């Protein structure tokens, strides 16, 4: 696939802590207040967001990255199995994100036990034999970067803005790119930090036109995004609530500035994107996006360069079109496993959560 080869930064208000420039002692381990999203960086480094603590942890998993059987095996009712390991009920388990370790192909899960202020973060691994292990964070080395302009917690809000400090992130070409909210008037942010972590500049505030809402928006976060090259120019392709698809050229992102993204699709109101990946099939590139209300969307990237910007109110859908993948139901999270398969977390009609490897459509 034409993944982003980023050579310039999305500059942000993310400052590495003084201790974050060097590994912490392995006998202490990272202290996370919450966990998720996840993504992998170079050399099997696991990058984990802690929204409650407003931090990004870079975790060196060591033997815990690959000590199991290579691959990842399907597990039906994985939430119940996690609950059993932790001595609780499946209703107390929330799986926040899924990421595949590039070398071992083991699946790593970010989960919480409990709800609200009492929820405790847990990091787990599933190997090719279906063995489920809790990662012992006391045995890992790590570095950390702190987000200085995170939104203030508001537990009474319909959506606590603090939980959207980091909504998605990806490592590309020496940088961790981060989507989420800030405590500023133009709250929606695209952030980046160089890895290994260093102090960085203030960031770019992003604005979009939301055709289904008929208005310009600066406070709604990017919920999920992928890096992608369009006409030899580097971009981030972002999904928003209710579900505009927006492209941001990296060359136009600058510290302390505001940037208007180009809305190339309205994929349907009353819907929230959950996760997305880019893959190649039969010589063409596609985005696969999971959603709360509209199943899994398969979106061809062929028209991304020529599609006119949506700048006026529209009905339910407009712009770049999509196909619904009827065979992929209840998908909450997904990641690429290899060139022909993805790993997904799928919710059944009965409410159980399954881990499954499925063919890319």
N, C-alpha and C positions, 0 to 999 in steps of 0.2 A: 504494500500500500504506500501511498505518497504521504508518509508521515512528515511532520514538521521538522525542518532542520533549522532550528532557531539560532540566530547569531546575535540578536539584540534582545534586551530585556523588556518585560512589562514591569515598569518601575512602580514601587508600592511603598506603603508605610508599614513595612515588616522589618523589624530590627533584630538581628541575632543577639541573644544574650551573651554576656561576657564569657560565661562558662560554655557557651555553645560552640566555640571555635575549636575545642579539643574534646576527645572522648571522655565521658565520665567514667568513674571507676566501676568495673563490672560487678563488684559485690554489692553495689547500691542499686543499680538499675534505674530506668526511668520511672518516675511517679506520675502516672496519667490520671487525670480526674474524669476523663471520658475518652472515647476512641471512635475513629471513623471520620472521614474517608481514609482509605489506604491506597498506596501505589508503590511500585518498586522502582528503585533507582539503580545506579551502577553497582556491580559486584554483589548483587543480592541484598543491598541495603533496603530495608522496609521503611517507607515514609508513612507516618501515622499522624493524623490531625487530632488534636485534643481541643475541641471547641470550648468546653467549660473552662479549661485553663488557658485558652487562647495561645496555643503553642503548636509547633510542628516538630515531631521527634523523628530523627533518623536513627534507626535501630539496626545494629549489626547482629544478626541472628546467630552467626557462627554455625555450630553443628545442628542447631535447631531448624536451620533452613532446609537441610537435606538429609537428615538422619533416618528418615522413613523411606518407604518404597517410592520410587519415582512415579509421578502422575498423580491423579486425583480420581477417586472412585465415587460413584453415585451413592448418596446416603438419603434414604427416605426418612422423613421426620427428623431432620438434623437438629431442629430446635428442641425437640424432646430429648434427644441424646445429649445435647449440651446441658440441658437442665438436669438430667440424671447425673452427669459428671459433677455438677456444681451443687447437687443436693437441693434442688428447687423444682418448681413446676414450669412447664413450657410457656405458660402465660407470663412468666417473669423474665423471659429471654427475648431480647430484641437484637437481631443481626443487622448491623449498620452498613457493612460493606464487605466486598469480596475482592481478592486480588490473587493472581497466579504468579508464583515465584518462577522467574524465567528459566532457571537451570533445572531444578528438580521437578517443575510443573506441579508441585504441591499447591493446594488451595489454602489461602490464609483468610480467616474471618475475623472481623471486628464485631464484638458483641457487647451488650450490656446485660447485667443481671439486676433486675429490679427496675423501678421507674422513678422519675423525678430526681430530687436531690439525693436520694439514697441509692441511685443506680451505680453499679460498679463496673468498670471496663474490664473486658477479658479478650485476649488475643489467642486464637486457636489455629491449628493446622490440620488439614485432611490430606493423607497420603494416598498412594496408588492402591493400597490394600484396604482402604476405607478406615484406617486407624485415625481416631480423633484425639488430638493432644492439646492440652493447654500450654502455651508458651510461657516458660518461666522467665519473666522479665528481670528477675534478680541476677540472672546469669548472662545478661547481654551488656555490651557497651553501646553508647549512644552519644549523639549531639542533639542540640535543641535550638530552635529559633522562636522568638516570642513575637506575637502580633500585637503591636502597641495601640492600634486604633480599633480594637474589636468592639462590637456593639455591647451595650450594657445588658445584663440579664433582665428579663421581664417574664417571670413564670406565669403571670396571669394573661399574657397575650395569647391570641389564637395560635400564633407561631412565635415562640420565644426567639427574638433576633440573635441572641447569643449562640443558639444552636446552628445558626447559619453563618457563623464566622468563616468556616470553611465548608463549602458545599461539594466541591470536587477539586482534585488536583492531579497533576501528571508530571513526570520527570522527562525533560527533553534537552539534550545537548548542553548539559552542565547546569541546568536550572530546574527548580521546582516551580511550576506554574499553578496558581491557586485562585479559585473563584470563591466569592462569598460576600459578606456584608461588612461594613465599617460603622463607626459611630458618627460619621460625617453627614452633612445634609444630602450630598450625593452619595447615598449609602452603598450602591452596588459597585463592587471592586473586582478588578483582575490584578492579582498580586504575583510577584515572583521573588525567589531568593536563590542566590548562587549556591551550588553544593560542591564541595564542603561549605557549610554555612558561613556567610559573611554578612556584615551590616550592609544594608541597601538603601536606596533612595525612597522618597515618598512616591505614591503611586498614581495610577490612572483611574479616574472615575469613568464609568461607562454608562451611556444612555442609549435607549432603543425606542423605536416607534412600535407600539403594539397594536396591530391592525384590528384584532378582535375586540380590544378595549377602546379603540379609537383615541389613543392618547400617547404622549411621550412619557417614558418611565425611567426613573433614576434610582428607585429604592428597591425594586425587585431584583433578587440575586440571580446570577447564572446558576442553575441547578446541576447541570452536567455539561461537559464540553470535551472536544477532542482536538488535537492539532492536525492540520491538514493543509496541503499546498494546493493553491488554485492559480492556474496560469503562471506557474513558476514564482508565485508570490506567497509568502508565509502568512498563514491565518490561524485563528482559533475559531472553531464552529461551536456555537453555544446554544443550549436549549433552556428556555425560560418557562415560568408558570403560564399555562393556558394557551398554546404552546408555540410561541414564535421561535423560529430558527434563525440565528443571527451570525453573521461573519464579522470578524475583527482582524484587519491587517496588522500584523505585528510591527511593521515599519512605522505605523502611525501612532503607536502607543508611546507616551512620553511622561516623564515624571511630573507630577503636579498639574497635569492637564486633564481635560475632559474629552472623551471621544464618543462620537455617535456611531454605533454599529449599523451595519446594513441588514435589515430584516429581509430574508429571501424566502421565507415561508411562514404561513400561519397553519399549524397542523391540528387545530381544534381547541375550542374553549373548554372550560371545566375539566382540566386535565393538568397533571404535573409530570414532567419527564423525570425518570429515576436514574437511568444510566445509559451510556452509549459507548460503542466501539466502532472503529473503522476496519474494514476488511476488504480483500480482493477476491472476486470470483469470476471465472470465465473472462479474465482480462479487464474487468471493470471494477471500480471502487464503489463501496456502499457504506452507509452508516446504518447501524442497527441500534434502535433506541427503544428502551422499555419505558412504559408509562403507567400512571395510575388508572386511567379510564379507557384507553384506546389500544390496548394490547401492545404488541411489539411491532414497531414500524421499520420497514426496510426502505431506505431512502437512497436513490441513485445520486451520485455526486456530479453527474454529467452536466447539469445546468447551473452549477454553483457560480460559475464565472459570468454567465450571461443574464441570469435572472434579474429583472428590474427590482429596485428597492420598493418595499411596501411602505408607503407614507400616508395612506388614507385609510379610513375605516373599511373593513371587509366583513363578510359573513363568517361562516364557520371555518372554512379553509381557503387558502389562496397561495399562489407562488409554487415553489417546488413541491411536487406531489410525493406520495408514499404508498407502499403496499402494506397491508396488514398480514402478518404471518400467523395464520390461524392455528398452526401446530404449536406455537409458543404461547402458552397461557399462564397467567399469574406470575410473570417474570418480574422480580423486584430488583435484582442485581445481576450483572453479567460481566465477564472478562474473557479475553481471547485465551484459548488453551493452545491451539496451534493454527495452521493455515486453513483448516477445514472444520474446526470445532470451537465452540465456546463453552465455558462453565457458567451455569446460571443458578440462582436461588429462585425457586418457583413456589408460590403459595397455592395449595390445593383448595378445592371448593370446601373441603372440610376444615380448612384453616391451618393444616400442617405445612411446614416449610421443608422443601426437598432440595438437596444439592444434586445437580444433574449435568452431565456432559452431553451437549446436543450439537448436531451438525449445523454449520452455518448455512442459512437458506440461499 
